[in-house]
Amino acid sequence: MTWQSNLTIKTQLLTIKRVIYHILLGVSLNSLKQYDKAIKMFDEAISLDHRYFLAYHHKGFIHHKYRNIFVKLKIRLKCYRLI
């Protein structure tokens, strides 16, 4: 192995560590119901390496959760208008 291939491997490992860090941080923020920050962490993970499906999975889960929250809020607003 040459020093260039060692450098490439080290760079790839560093990128993987950063991606995993952002995914774990996003999961933690999601559990704290800080959805905007969690989505930003998943976006950062995707921008670092787009091959990690977990970032897409968790981001989609949050978007699904947001949609349900928005629909419930919209229904409540309609109910208040009827009163």
N, C-alpha and C positions, 0 to 999 in steps of 0.2 A: 504494500500500500504506500502510496505517496502521501506527502503532507497535504496535498490539495484534496485528495479523497478523504483524508481524516478531517480536514476542515469542513468539507461538505457534510459529512456525517454529523459532526458536532453542531453545525448550523441547523440541520434538519431536526436533531434532537431538541435543540433549544426552541425551535418553532413548535414542536409537538408539546413541550412542557408549557409554553405560553398558551397554546390552544386549550389544553386541559385546564389550566388555571382559569381562563376566562369562562369555560363551560361550568366549572365547579362554582365559581363566583356567581354566575348567572342563576344556577340552581338555588344557591343560598338566598340570593335576592328575591327570587320567585317565592320561596317559602316565607320570606318576610313581607310578602305582598308589595314589593317595590318593583312593579312590572316594567316600568319604563327603563329603569337602570338594568334590569335583567335582560331585556331585549337588546340594549346597547352592548352588553357583555357577549351575548350570542352573536350579534353582528360583528363584533371585533374578532371573535373566534373564527367566524366564517371568512372574514377578510384575510386572516392569517393563513388559513388553509381550508379551502372549500370542500375537502373530502370527508370531513367529520360530520356524520349524519346526526350525531347527538345535538349539535348546535341547532340544526334545522328542526329536529324533533321538538326540542324544548321551546324554541321560538314559536313554532306552530301551536304548541299546547297553550302558551300564554295568549296568543292571538285568539284562539278558540275561547279561552276563559274571558278575555276582554269582551268578545262579541256577546257572550252570555250575560255579562254584567251590563253592557249597554242596552241589550234587549229588555232586561228586567227594569232598568231605569226608565226606559222609554214607556213601558207598560204602566209604571207608577205615575209618570207624568200625565199620561192619558187619563188615568183614573182621577187624578186631582182636577183635571180640566172639566170632568163630568160632574163634579160635586158642586 
